């Protein structure tokens, strides 16, 4: 039964790391898109 809890803990930790990483990448992408929109409007290139 000890192996079960070790495997379950590792599995949950891996998923937690994946979700935190995904959230971080999503937040960075949103900031990058906002920056790109801001720069396009600043240069007058609203495509």
N, CA, C and O atoms as a GROMACS GRO file, in nm:
protein
  188
    1UNK      N    1   0.083  -0.119   0.000
    1UNK     CA    2   0.000   0.000   0.000
    1UNK      C    3   0.087   0.125   0.000
    1UNK      O    4   0.045   0.230  -0.048
    2UNK      N    5   0.208   0.114   0.054
    2UNK     CA    6   0.298   0.230   0.057
    2UNK      C    7   0.335   0.275  -0.084
    2UNK      O    8   0.342   0.394  -0.112
    3UNK      N    9   0.357   0.179  -0.173
    3UNK     CA   10   0.389   0.212  -0.312
    3UNK      C   11   0.275   0.288  -0.378
    3UNK      O   12   0.298   0.378  -0.458
    4UNK      N   13   0.153   0.252  -0.347
    4UNK     CA   14   0.037   0.320  -0.404
    4UNK      C   15   0.039   0.468  -0.370
    4UNK      O   16   0.018   0.551  -0.458
    5UNK      N   17   0.064   0.502  -0.244
    5UNK     CA   18   0.063   0.642  -0.203
    5UNK      C   19   0.180   0.718  -0.264
    5UNK      O   20   0.168   0.836  -0.296
    6UNK      N   21   0.292   0.653  -0.280
    6UNK     CA   22   0.407   0.717  -0.344
    6UNK      C   23   0.378   0.747  -0.490
    6UNK      O   24   0.407   0.856  -0.540
    7UNK      N   25   0.322   0.650  -0.558
    7UNK     CA   26   0.288   0.669  -0.699
    7UNK      C   27   0.179   0.775  -0.714
    7UNK      O   28   0.187   0.860  -0.802
    8UNK      N   29   0.079   0.771  -0.630
    8UNK     CA   30  -0.028   0.870  -0.635
    8UNK      C   31   0.026   1.010  -0.608
    8UNK      O   32  -0.013   1.105  -0.675
    9UNK      N   33   0.114   1.024  -0.513
    9UNK     CA   34   0.174   1.154  -0.482
    9UNK      C   35   0.255   1.206  -0.600
    9UNK      O   36   0.245   1.324  -0.634
   10UNK      N   37   0.333   1.121  -0.661
   10UNK     CA   38   0.413   1.162  -0.777
   10UNK      C   39   0.322   1.201  -0.894
   10UNK      O   40   0.349   1.298  -0.963
   11UNK      N   41   0.216   1.126  -0.915
   11UNK     CA   42   0.122   1.153  -1.022
   11UNK      C   43   0.054   1.288  -1.000
   11UNK      O   44   0.044   1.369  -1.092
   12UNK      N   45   0.008   1.314  -0.878
   12UNK     CA   46  -0.057   1.442  -0.848
   12UNK      C   47   0.041   1.558  -0.857
   12UNK      O   48   0.005   1.666  -0.903
   13UNK      N   49   0.164   1.537  -0.814
   13UNK     CA   50   0.266   1.642  -0.823
   13UNK      C   51   0.294   1.676  -0.970
   13UNK      O   52   0.308   1.793  -1.005
   14UNK      N   53   0.301   1.574  -1.054
   14UNK     CA   54   0.326   1.598  -1.197
   14UNK      C   55   0.212   1.679  -1.259
   14UNK      O   56   0.237   1.772  -1.336
   15UNK      N   57   0.088   1.645  -1.225
   15UNK     CA   58  -0.025   1.720  -1.279
   15UNK      C   59  -0.028   1.863  -1.226
   15UNK      O   60  -0.062   1.956  -1.299
   16UNK      N   61   0.007   1.881  -1.101
   16UNK     CA   62   0.010   2.015  -1.042
   16UNK      C   63   0.116   2.101  -1.113
   16UNK      O   64   0.091   2.217  -1.146
   17UNK      N   65   0.233   2.043  -1.136
   17UNK     CA   66   0.339   2.115  -1.208
   17UNK      C   67   0.292   2.151  -1.348
   17UNK      O   68   0.315   2.263  -1.394
   18UNK      N   69   0.227   2.058  -1.416
   18UNK     CA   70   0.176   2.083  -1.551
   18UNK      C   71   0.077   2.199  -1.552
   18UNK      O   72   0.085   2.286  -1.638
   19UNK      N   73  -0.017   2.201  -1.458
   19UNK     CA   74  -0.118   2.306  -1.455
   19UNK      C   75  -0.058   2.442  -1.419
   19UNK      O   76  -0.099   2.544  -1.476
   20UNK      N   77   0.036   2.445  -1.328
   20UNK     CA   78   0.102   2.571  -1.294
   20UNK      C   79   0.180   2.622  -1.415
   20UNK      O   80   0.176   2.742  -1.445
   21UNK      N   81   0.250   2.535  -1.483
   21UNK     CA   82   0.324   2.573  -1.603
   21UNK      C   83   0.230   2.626  -1.711
   21UNK      O   84   0.258   2.728  -1.773
   22UNK      N   85   0.119   2.558  -1.733
   22UNK     CA   86   0.021   2.601  -1.833
   22UNK      C   87  -0.036   2.738  -1.800
   22UNK      O   88  -0.051   2.822  -1.889
   23UNK      N   89  -0.067   2.761  -1.674
   23UNK     CA   90  -0.120   2.891  -1.633
   23UNK      C   91  -0.016   3.000  -1.654
   23UNK      O   92  -0.050   3.110  -1.697
   24UNK      N   93   0.108   2.971  -1.624
   24UNK     CA   94   0.215   3.069  -1.642
   24UNK      C   95   0.233   3.103  -1.789
   24UNK      O   96   0.246   3.220  -1.825
   25UNK      N   97   0.235   3.003  -1.873
   25UNK     CA   98   0.250   3.026  -2.017
   25UNK      C   99   0.130   3.104  -2.071
   25UNK      O  100   0.147   3.194  -2.153
   26UNK      N  101   0.011   3.071  -2.026
   26UNK     CA  102  -0.108   3.144  -2.069
   26UNK      C  103  -0.103   3.290  -2.029
   26UNK      O  104  -0.139   3.377  -2.108
   27UNK      N  105  -0.061   3.318  -1.907
   27UNK     CA  106  -0.050   3.456  -1.860
   27UNK      C  107   0.053   3.533  -1.942
   27UNK      O  108   0.030   3.648  -1.979
   28UNK      N  109   0.168   3.470  -1.970
   28UNK     CA  110   0.271   3.535  -2.050
   28UNK      C  111   0.221   3.562  -2.192
   28UNK      O  112   0.249   3.667  -2.249
   29UNK      N  113   0.147   3.468  -2.248
   29UNK     CA  114   0.094   3.485  -2.383
   29UNK      C  115  -0.004   3.602  -2.388
   29UNK      O  116  -0.004   3.680  -2.483
   30UNK      N  117  -0.089   3.614  -2.286
   30UNK     CA  118  -0.183   3.725  -2.280
   30UNK      C  119  -0.110   3.858  -2.274
   30UNK      O  120  -0.146   3.952  -2.344
   31UNK      N  121  -0.008   3.866  -2.191
   31UNK     CA  122   0.072   3.989  -2.182
   31UNK      C  123   0.140   4.021  -2.314
   31UNK      O  124   0.145   4.137  -2.355
   32UNK      N  125   0.191   3.919  -2.381
   32UNK     CA  126   0.258   3.938  -2.509
   32UNK      C  127   0.160   3.989  -2.614
   32UNK      O  128   0.194   4.079  -2.692
   33UNK      N  129   0.039   3.933  -2.617
   33UNK     CA  130  -0.063   3.979  -2.712
   33UNK      C  131  -0.101   4.124  -2.685
   33UNK      O  132  -0.119   4.202  -2.779
   34UNK      N  133  -0.114   4.162  -2.558
   34UNK     CA  134  -0.146   4.300  -2.523
   34UNK      C  135  -0.033   4.394  -2.567
   34UNK      O  136  -0.059   4.502  -2.620
   35UNK      N  137   0.089   4.353  -2.544
   35UNK     CA  138   0.205   4.433  -2.586
   35UNK      C  139   0.207   4.450  -2.738
   35UNK      O  140   0.234   4.559  -2.788
   36UNK      N  141   0.180   4.343  -2.810
   36UNK     CA  142   0.177   4.348  -2.956
   36UNK      C  143   0.068   4.443  -3.006
   36UNK      O  144   0.090   4.522  -3.097
   37UNK      N  145  -0.052   4.435  -2.944
   37UNK     CA  146  -0.160   4.527  -2.981
   37UNK      C  147  -0.122   4.671  -2.954
   37UNK      O  148  -0.149   4.760  -3.035
   38UNK      N  149  -0.058   4.694  -2.840
   38UNK     CA  150  -0.016   4.829  -2.803
   38UNK      C  151   0.086   4.883  -2.902
   38UNK      O  152   0.077   4.998  -2.944
   39UNK      N  153   0.183   4.802  -2.939
   39UNK     CA  154   0.285   4.845  -3.034
   39UNK      C  155   0.227   4.869  -3.173
   39UNK      O  156   0.267   4.964  -3.241
   40UNK      N  157   0.134   4.784  -3.215
   40UNK     CA  158   0.071   4.804  -3.345
   40UNK      C  159  -0.008   4.934  -3.349
   40UNK      O  160  -0.002   5.007  -3.448
   41UNK      N  161  -0.081   4.964  -3.242
   41UNK     CA  162  -0.158   5.087  -3.240
   41UNK      C  163  -0.065   5.208  -3.232
   41UNK      O  164  -0.097   5.315  -3.284
   42UNK      N  165   0.047   5.192  -3.167
   42UNK     CA  166   0.143   5.301  -3.156
   42UNK      C  167   0.206   5.336  -3.290
   42UNK      O  168   0.234   5.452  -3.318
   43UNK      N  169   0.229   5.234  -3.373
   43UNK     CA  170   0.290   5.256  -3.502
   43UNK      C  171   0.187   5.280  -3.611
   43UNK      O  172   0.223   5.309  -3.725
   44UNK      N  173   0.059   5.268  -3.577
   44UNK     CA  174  -0.047   5.290  -3.676
   44UNK      C  175  -0.068   5.173  -3.769
   44UNK      O  176  -0.122   5.189  -3.878
   45UNK      N  177  -0.025   5.056  -3.727
   45UNK     CA  178  -0.039   4.937  -3.812
   45UNK      C  179  -0.146   4.844  -3.754
   45UNK      O  180  -0.116   4.733  -3.711
   46UNK      N  181  -0.270   4.890  -3.754
   46UNK     CA  182  -0.381   4.809  -3.704
   46UNK      C  183  -0.426   4.712  -3.812
   46UNK      O  184  -0.512   4.745  -3.894
   47UNK      N  185  -0.368   4.595  -3.811
   47UNK     CA  186  -0.401   4.494  -3.913
   47UNK      C  187  -0.499   4.396  -3.858
   47UNK      O  188  -0.539   4.303  -3.929
   0.00000   0.00000   0.00000
